[in-house]
Amino acid sequence: MRINKFISESGKASRRGADKLVEERKVKINNRVARIGDQVKPGDRVLVNGEELHMVNNHVYIALNKPIGITSTSEKGVKGNVVDFVGHPLRISHVGRLDKDSEGLLLLTNDGDIVNRILRGENNHEKEYIVGVDRPITPEFIEKMSKGVRILGQKTKPCKVTQISKYEFNIVLTQGLNRQIRRMTEELGYVVYSLKRVRIMNIELGGLPVGQWRDLTRKEKQRLFADLDYEEVEW
């Protein structure tokens, strides 16, 4: 197994984060400083900053209804970070981000491989939101949002947008630019006053209360793994 995958599977960091640790010479395999692309074999000792890592054999997959005010970060120094908020006994990290001033579905896991598969932009995984704005929604607004809006120096991908009420719409994205929905909406002259994510791929928020989390069901995991063409790592 490649060293970055091993570190990711240990729950210490994402693969990208693992590569950075290796580049910074903070990783050792059997007391030898590791290099990008090194392989780890069963029985090898892997240390990061002197801490020995172990493969996680009991993966957990969690759905959280994140409240407004909680930050999508694993940084312990950040007040209101989502990992401390959940307080899970295992070392977990969030899958992607949800703005501090947004609420709704956020996935967390200690399975680094699945994080990479979900976040990979070219996979076009759907994320669904309900958005409230400050003034009446028009057919022109729906059409422009659906076709794509120019933000951050690029035009967003076409997406599904449906009006729910006078001030609310549903939007399904297949990309995740920084504060994408808020930026798109503001570009068209509207201001977002509420934003809730209600679905990631086949995982739905449903009736999960704000601030509560649950483990994904076996059926949800099976569908998720099938859509990602993924099998859990055995070591």
C-alpha positions, 0 to 999 in steps of 0.5 A: 500500500502506498504511504499516502494511502496508509496515512489516509486509512489511519485517519491521520490526514487526507491523501493530499495532506499525507503527501504534504507530511511526506514532503515535509519529512515528517513521516518515517517507515521503519525509522527511515524518512519516507519519500513520495510513492513509498510502499508500506507492507504489513508489519512495517512501522509508520510514524508521523512526527514520532506518533505511530499510526495504525490501520483503522479496521472499524470504519465509521460513516456518519451523517450530521445535521450541522447547525449554523455556527459550527465550522467544517474543520478538524483543527482543534484550535478552532472554536466550534470545530465540527469534530469536537462538536460531534465528539466521536470516540474515533478519529474522524474527519468531515467529507467536504465543507459546509459554510459556518453560516449554513446548516444541514447534511455533512458526512464524517468518516475515518475512511480516507479513501472514500473521502477522496472518491466523494470529493473528486470533482470529475465524478459529478456527485450530486449535492442538493440544497434548499435556499431562501433569498431576500426577494421574490424569485423570478423565472429569469433567476431560475433560468440563469441559475440553471444555465450557470453563473460566472463567478471566481473567474469561471462559469458554473456547471449547468445545474437543476434549479426548482422554485419551491415558494416565493422566496425559496428554491431547490438546487442540485449541484455537481461541483463545489466551488467556494461558497458557490450558491451564495456567490451565484445568487449574489451575482444575480442580485439576490442575498441568501438568508438561509441555506440548508444541504439536504442530500449528498448523493444517495444520503438524505438528511431526512428528519434528523434533528439539527445538531444530531448525528447518526450512523449510515444504514447498511443500505445507504452504505451499500448504495454509496459504495456501489455508486463510488465503485468502492470496496472497503480496504482490508489489511 
